[in-house]
Amino acid sequence: MDEAHLISALYNIFYYSAVVLVPPLLLATIIAFVVGLFQAVTQIQEQTLPQTIKIMVIGFMLIAFGHTLTAPLYTTSDEIFSRFHEYSK
């Protein structure tokens, strides 16, 4: 197996890892902003409120869309490991 194919496979792994990580991080940022704004307006000083809401929302998102987010990463990883014997010379 040539190096170009291996580099392409590794690039795909990095890309699909970013696809899995970016939506939860973006959602956590938006939730933190909204809850922080709500706390500032209502003067609620509860420190665990943002973390609890973020954990619940991100957990729900991963339960609802986890398969869709991780499917490309799984197939690429499966392809790399099924062709693992071709990488050594």
DSSP file (Angstrom, degrees, kcal/mol; ACC not computed):
  #  RESIDUE AA STRUCTURE BP1 BP2  ACC     N-H-->O    O-->H-N    N-H-->O    O-->H-N    TCO  KAPPA ALPHA  PHI   PSI    X-CA   Y-CA   Z-CA
    1    1 A M              0   0    0      0, 0.0     2,-0.1     0, 0.0     0, 0.0   0.000 360.0 360.0 360.0 135.0    0.0    0.0    0.0
    2    2 A D     >  -     0   0    0      1,-0.1     4,-1.3     4,-0.0     3,-0.4  -0.360 360.0-116.0 -80.7 162.7    1.4    3.4   -0.9
    3    3 A E  H  > S+     0   0    0      1,-0.2     4,-2.8     2,-0.2     5,-0.2   0.800 109.3  65.1 -68.8 -29.7    1.8    6.2    1.6
    4    4 A A  H  > S+     0   0    0      1,-0.2     4,-2.2     2,-0.2    -1,-0.2   0.895 102.7  47.3 -63.1 -39.3   -0.8    8.4   -0.2
    5    5 A H  H  > S+     0   0    0     -3,-0.4     4,-2.2     2,-0.2    -1,-0.2   0.900 112.9  49.0 -69.2 -38.9   -3.6    6.1    0.5
    6    6 A L  H  X S+     0   0    0     -4,-1.3     4,-2.3     2,-0.2    -2,-0.2   0.912 111.9  48.4 -65.4 -42.7   -2.6    5.8    4.2
    7    7 A I  H  X S+     0   0    0     -4,-2.8     4,-2.4     1,-0.2    -2,-0.2   0.889 110.9  51.6 -64.5 -38.9   -2.3    9.6    4.5
    8    8 A S  H  X S+     0   0    0     -4,-2.2     4,-2.1    -5,-0.2    -2,-0.2   0.902 109.7  49.4 -63.8 -40.9   -5.7    9.9    2.9
    9    9 A A  H  X S+     0   0    0     -4,-2.2     4,-1.9     2,-0.2    -2,-0.2   0.904 111.8  48.1 -65.7 -41.0   -7.2    7.4    5.4
   10   10 A L  H  X S+     0   0    0     -4,-2.3     4,-2.3     2,-0.2    -2,-0.2   0.880 109.3  53.2 -67.4 -37.7   -5.7    9.3    8.3
   11   11 A Y  H  X S+     0   0    0     -4,-2.4     4,-2.6     1,-0.2    -1,-0.2   0.914 108.0  51.3 -61.0 -42.1   -7.0   12.6    7.0
   12   12 A N  H  X S+     0   0    0     -4,-2.1     4,-2.9     2,-0.2     5,-0.3   0.892 107.9  52.4 -62.5 -39.0  -10.4   11.1    6.8
   13   13 A I  H  X S+     0   0    0     -4,-1.9     4,-2.0     2,-0.2    -2,-0.2   0.937 111.9  45.4 -61.8 -46.2  -10.2    9.9   10.4
   14   14 A F  H  X S+     0   0    0     -4,-2.3     4,-1.8     2,-0.2    -2,-0.2   0.905 114.3  49.3 -63.7 -41.0   -9.2   13.4   11.6
   15   15 A Y  H  X S+     0   0    0     -4,-2.6     4,-1.9     1,-0.2    -2,-0.2   0.940 112.8  45.1 -64.7 -47.9  -12.0   15.0    9.5
   16   16 A Y  H  X S+     0   0    0     -4,-2.9     4,-1.7     1,-0.2    -1,-0.2   0.802 109.1  57.4 -70.1 -27.4  -14.7   12.6   10.8
   17   17 A S  H  X S+     0   0    0     -4,-2.0     4,-2.0    -5,-0.3    -1,-0.2   0.906 107.4  48.2 -65.2 -40.4  -13.4   13.1   14.4
   18   18 A A  H  X S+     0   0    0     -4,-1.8     4,-2.6     1,-0.2    -2,-0.2   0.876 107.9  55.2 -65.6 -36.7  -14.0   16.8   14.0
   19   19 A V  H  < S+     0   0    0     -4,-1.9    -1,-0.2     1,-0.2    -2,-0.2   0.865 110.7  45.7 -63.7 -35.3  -17.4   16.1   12.5
   20   20 A V  H  < S+     0   0    0     -4,-1.7    -2,-0.2     1,-0.1    -1,-0.2   0.871 119.2  40.6 -73.4 -36.9  -18.3   14.1   15.7
   21   21 A L  H  X S+     0   0    0     -4,-2.0     4,-1.7     1,-0.1    -2,-0.2   0.815 102.4  64.9 -85.7 -31.8  -16.8   16.7   18.1
   22   22 A V  H  X S+     0   0    0     -4,-2.6     4,-2.9     1,-0.2     5,-0.3   0.912  96.0  53.6 -66.7 -46.1  -17.9   20.1   16.6
   23   23 A P  H  > S+     0   0    0      0, 0.0     4,-2.5     0, 0.0     5,-0.2   0.926 111.3  45.0 -59.3 -45.0  -21.8   19.8   17.0
   24   24 A P  H  > S+     0   0    0      0, 0.0     4,-2.5     0, 0.0    -2,-0.2   0.904 115.4  48.5 -64.0 -37.0  -21.7   19.0   20.8
   25   25 A L  H  X S+     0   0    0     -4,-1.7     4,-2.1     2,-0.2    -3,-0.2   0.911 112.8  47.4 -67.0 -40.9  -19.1   21.8   21.4
   26   26 A L  H  X S+     0   0    0     -4,-2.9     4,-2.2     2,-0.2    -1,-0.2   0.913 113.2  48.7 -64.8 -42.3  -21.1   24.3   19.4
   27   27 A L  H  X S+     0   0    0     -4,-2.5     4,-2.6    -5,-0.3    -2,-0.2   0.902 110.2  51.3 -64.6 -40.8  -24.3   23.3   21.2
   28   28 A A  H  X S+     0   0    0     -4,-2.5     4,-2.4     1,-0.2    -1,-0.2   0.882 110.0  50.2 -63.5 -38.3  -22.5   23.6   24.6
   29   29 A T  H  X S+     0   0    0     -4,-2.1     4,-2.0     2,-0.2    -2,-0.2   0.920 112.4  45.9 -65.8 -43.7  -21.3   27.0   23.7
   30   30 A I  H  X S+     0   0    0     -4,-2.2     4,-2.5     2,-0.2    -2,-0.2   0.921 114.0  48.5 -65.8 -43.9  -24.8   28.2   22.6
   31   31 A I  H  X S+     0   0    0     -4,-2.6     4,-2.9     1,-0.2     5,-0.3   0.913 110.4  51.6 -62.7 -42.9  -26.4   26.7   25.7
   32   32 A A  H  X S+     0   0    0     -4,-2.4     4,-2.3    -5,-0.2    -1,-0.2   0.895 111.3  48.1 -62.3 -39.4  -23.8   28.3   28.0
   33   33 A F  H  X S+     0   0    0     -4,-2.0     4,-2.4     2,-0.2    -2,-0.2   0.936 114.0  45.4 -65.5 -46.1  -24.4   31.7   26.4
   34   34 A V  H  X S+     0   0    0     -4,-2.5     4,-2.4     2,-0.2    -2,-0.2   0.926 116.2  44.9 -65.6 -44.9  -28.2   31.4   26.7
   35   35 A V  H  X S+     0   0    0     -4,-2.9     4,-2.7     2,-0.2    -1,-0.2   0.895 113.3  51.2 -67.8 -38.5  -28.1   30.2   30.3
   36   36 A G  H  X S+     0   0    0     -4,-2.3     4,-2.1    -5,-0.3    -2,-0.2   0.899 111.2  47.8 -63.0 -40.5  -25.5   32.8   31.3
   37   37 A L  H  X S+     0   0    0     -4,-2.4     4,-2.2     2,-0.2    -2,-0.2   0.908 112.0  50.0 -65.1 -42.2  -27.7   35.5   29.8
   38   38 A F  H  X S+     0   0    0     -4,-2.4     4,-2.4     1,-0.2     6,-0.3   0.903 111.5  48.8 -62.1 -41.8  -30.7   34.1   31.6
   39   39 A Q  H  X>S+     0   0    0     -4,-2.7     4,-1.2     1,-0.2     5,-0.9   0.870 111.0  50.2 -67.3 -35.8  -28.8   34.1   34.9
   40   40 A A  H  <5S+     0   0    0     -4,-2.1    -2,-0.2     2,-0.2    -1,-0.2   0.896 113.0  45.6 -69.2 -38.8  -27.6   37.7   34.4
   41   41 A V  H  <5S+     0   0    0     -4,-2.2    -2,-0.2     1,-0.2    -1,-0.2   0.909 122.8  34.4 -70.9 -41.7  -31.1   39.0   33.6
   42   42 A T  H  <5S-     0   0    0     -4,-2.4    -1,-0.2    -5,-0.2    -2,-0.2   0.513 102.3-128.4 -93.4  -4.2  -32.8   37.1   36.5
   43   43 A Q  T  <5 +     0   0    0     -4,-1.2     2,-0.5     1,-0.2    -3,-0.2   0.820  48.3 161.4  59.1  35.0  -29.8   37.5   38.9
   44   44 A I      < -     0   0    0     -5,-0.9    -1,-0.2    -6,-0.3    -2,-0.1  -0.762  23.3-167.0 -82.5 125.9  -29.8   33.7   39.7
   45   45 A Q        +     0   0    0     -2,-0.5     2,-0.5    -3,-0.1    -1,-0.1   0.012  35.6 137.3-106.4  27.6  -26.4   32.8   41.1
   46   46 A E        -     0   0    0      1,-0.2     3,-0.3     2,-0.1    -2,-0.1  -0.643  35.3-166.0 -77.3 121.8  -26.7   29.0   40.9
   47   47 A Q  S    S+     0   0    0     -2,-0.5     4,-0.5     1,-0.2    -1,-0.2   0.736  82.0  53.6 -84.1 -23.2  -23.3   27.7   39.6
   48   48 A T  S  > S+     0   0    0      1,-0.2     4,-2.3     2,-0.1     5,-0.2   0.584  86.3  84.9 -88.3  -9.1  -24.4   24.2   38.7
   49   49 A L  H  > S+     0   0    0     -3,-0.3     4,-2.3     1,-0.2     5,-0.2   0.931  89.9  45.8 -60.8 -49.5  -27.3   25.3   36.5
   50   50 A P  H  > S+     0   0    0      0, 0.0     4,-2.5     0, 0.0    -1,-0.2   0.914 114.5  48.3 -63.1 -40.1  -25.3   25.7   33.3
   51   51 A Q  H  > S+     0   0    0     -4,-0.5     4,-2.5     2,-0.2     5,-0.2   0.911 111.8  49.3 -66.3 -41.1  -23.4   22.5   33.7
   52   52 A T  H  X S+     0   0    0     -4,-2.3     4,-2.2     2,-0.2    -1,-0.2   0.927 113.6  45.3 -64.1 -45.2  -26.6   20.5   34.4
   53   53 A I  H  X S+     0   0    0     -4,-2.3     4,-2.5    -5,-0.2     5,-0.2   0.910 113.5  50.1 -66.4 -41.7  -28.4   21.9   31.4
   54   54 A K  H  X S+     0   0    0     -4,-2.5     4,-2.8    -5,-0.2     5,-0.3   0.918 110.8  49.1 -63.3 -43.1  -25.4   21.4   29.1
   55   55 A I  H  X S+     0   0    0     -4,-2.5     4,-2.3     1,-0.2    -1,-0.2   0.918 113.6  46.6 -62.8 -43.3  -25.0   17.8   30.2
   56   56 A M  H  X S+     0   0    0     -4,-2.2     4,-2.3    -5,-0.2    -2,-0.2   0.925 115.6  44.4 -65.6 -44.3  -28.7   17.0   29.7
   57   57 A V  H  X S+     0   0    0     -4,-2.5     4,-2.4     2,-0.2    -2,-0.2   0.919 116.2  45.8 -68.7 -43.7  -28.9   18.7   26.2
   58   58 A I  H  X S+     0   0    0     -4,-2.8     4,-2.6    -5,-0.2     5,-0.2   0.896 112.5  51.9 -67.5 -38.8  -25.6   17.2   24.9
   59   59 A G  H  X S+     0   0    0     -4,-2.3     4,-2.1    -5,-0.3    -2,-0.2   0.925 111.1  47.2 -61.0 -44.3  -26.6   13.8   26.3
   60   60 A F  H  X S+     0   0    0     -4,-2.3     4,-2.7     2,-0.2     5,-0.2   0.911 111.8  50.9 -62.8 -41.9  -30.0   14.0   24.5
   61   61 A M  H  X S+     0   0    0     -4,-2.4     4,-3.2     1,-0.2     5,-0.2   0.911 111.0  47.7 -63.2 -41.7  -28.2   15.2   21.3
   62   62 A L  H  X S+     0   0    0     -4,-2.6     4,-1.3     2,-0.2    -1,-0.2   0.855 113.3  48.3 -68.9 -33.8  -25.8   12.3   21.4
   63   63 A I  H  < S+     0   0    0     -4,-2.1     4,-0.3    -5,-0.2    -2,-0.2   0.918 119.1  39.4 -68.7 -42.3  -28.6    9.8   22.0
   64   64 A A  H  < S+     0   0    0     -4,-2.7    -2,-0.2    -5,-0.2    -3,-0.2   0.894 135.1  17.1 -75.4 -41.0  -30.7   11.2   19.2
   65   65 A F  H  X S+     0   0    0     -4,-3.2     4,-2.3    -5,-0.2     5,-0.2   0.275  90.7 105.9-118.9  10.3  -28.0   11.9   16.6
   66   66 A G  H  X S+     0   0    0     -4,-1.3     4,-2.3     1,-0.2     5,-0.2   0.888  82.0  49.7 -61.5 -41.3  -25.0    9.8   17.8
   67   67 A H  H  > S+     0   0    0     -4,-0.3     4,-1.4     1,-0.2    -1,-0.2   0.912 111.9  48.6 -65.3 -41.1  -25.4    7.1   15.2
   68   68 A T  H  4 S+     0   0    0      1,-0.2    -1,-0.2     2,-0.2    -2,-0.2   0.886 114.4  46.1 -65.4 -39.0  -25.5    9.7   12.4
   69   69 A L  H  < S+     0   0    0     -4,-2.3     4,-0.4     1,-0.2    -2,-0.2   0.874 119.0  38.7 -72.3 -37.1  -22.5   11.5   13.7
   70   70 A T  H  X S+     0   0    0     -4,-2.3     4,-2.5    -5,-0.2     5,-0.2   0.563  90.8  88.4 -95.1  -7.7  -20.3    8.5   14.2
   71   71 A A  H  X S+     0   0    0     -4,-1.4     4,-2.4     1,-0.2     5,-0.2   0.919  90.7  45.6 -59.6 -47.5  -21.2    6.3   11.2
   72   72 A P  H  > S+     0   0    0      0, 0.0     4,-2.2     0, 0.0    -1,-0.2   0.898 113.7  50.2 -64.1 -37.0  -18.6    7.8    8.8
   73   73 A L  H  > S+     0   0    0     -4,-0.4     4,-2.3   -57,-0.2    -2,-0.2   0.904 111.2  49.5 -65.5 -40.3  -15.9    7.5   11.5
   74   74 A Y  H  X S+     0   0    0     -4,-2.5     4,-2.6     2,-0.2    -1,-0.2   0.922 111.5  47.6 -64.6 -44.9  -16.9    3.9   12.1
   75   75 A T  H  X S+     0   0    0     -4,-2.4     4,-2.2     2,-0.2    -2,-0.2   0.898 113.1  48.1 -66.8 -39.0  -16.8    3.0    8.5
   76   76 A T  H  X S+     0   0    0     -4,-2.2     4,-2.2    -5,-0.2    -1,-0.2   0.916 113.2  47.6 -66.5 -42.3  -13.4    4.7    7.9
   77   77 A S  H  X S+     0   0    0     -4,-2.3     4,-2.5     1,-0.2     5,-0.2   0.902 111.2  51.4 -64.3 -40.4  -11.9    3.0   11.0
   78   78 A D  H  X S+     0   0    0     -4,-2.6     4,-2.1     1,-0.2    -1,-0.2   0.895 109.4  50.5 -62.9 -40.0  -13.3   -0.4    9.9
   79   79 A E  H  X S+     0   0    0     -4,-2.2     4,-1.3     2,-0.2    -2,-0.2   0.914 111.1  48.5 -63.8 -42.9  -11.8    0.1    6.4
   80   80 A I  H  < S+     0   0    0     -4,-2.2     3,-0.2     1,-0.2    -2,-0.2   0.933 114.9  44.0 -63.9 -45.7   -8.4    0.9    7.9
   81   81 A F  H >< S+     0   0    0     -4,-2.5     3,-0.9     1,-0.2     4,-0.2   0.806 110.8  54.0 -73.7 -28.1   -8.4   -2.0   10.3
   82   82 A S  H 3< S+     0   0    0     -4,-2.1     3,-0.3     1,-0.2    -1,-0.2   0.771 115.4  40.7 -74.4 -24.0   -9.7   -4.5    7.6
   83   83 A R  T >< S+     0   0    0     -4,-1.3     3,-1.4    -3,-0.2     4,-0.5   0.108  81.5 114.8-105.8  20.4   -6.8   -3.5    5.3
   84   84 A F  G X>  +     0   0    0     -3,-0.9     3,-1.2     1,-0.3     4,-0.6   0.833  67.9  61.5 -62.0 -34.2   -4.2   -3.3    8.2
   85   85 A H  G 34 S+     0   0    0     -3,-0.3    -1,-0.3     1,-0.2     3,-0.2   0.718  98.5  58.7 -66.6 -19.7   -2.2   -6.2    6.7
   86   86 A E  G <4 S+     0   0    0     -3,-1.4    -1,-0.2     1,-0.2    -2,-0.2   0.653  92.5  68.5 -82.2 -15.8   -1.5   -4.2    3.6
   87   87 A Y  T <4 S+     0   0    0     -3,-1.2     2,-0.2    -4,-0.5    -1,-0.2   0.805  85.1  76.8 -77.4 -29.2    0.2   -1.3    5.4
   88   88 A S     <        0   0    0     -4,-0.6     0, 0.0    -3,-0.2     0, 0.0  -0.542 360.0 360.0 -84.1 149.2    3.3   -3.3    6.5
   89   89 A K              0   0    0     -2,-0.2    -1,-0.1     0, 0.0    -3,-0.0   0.395 360.0 360.0-113.4 360.0    6.0   -3.9    4.0
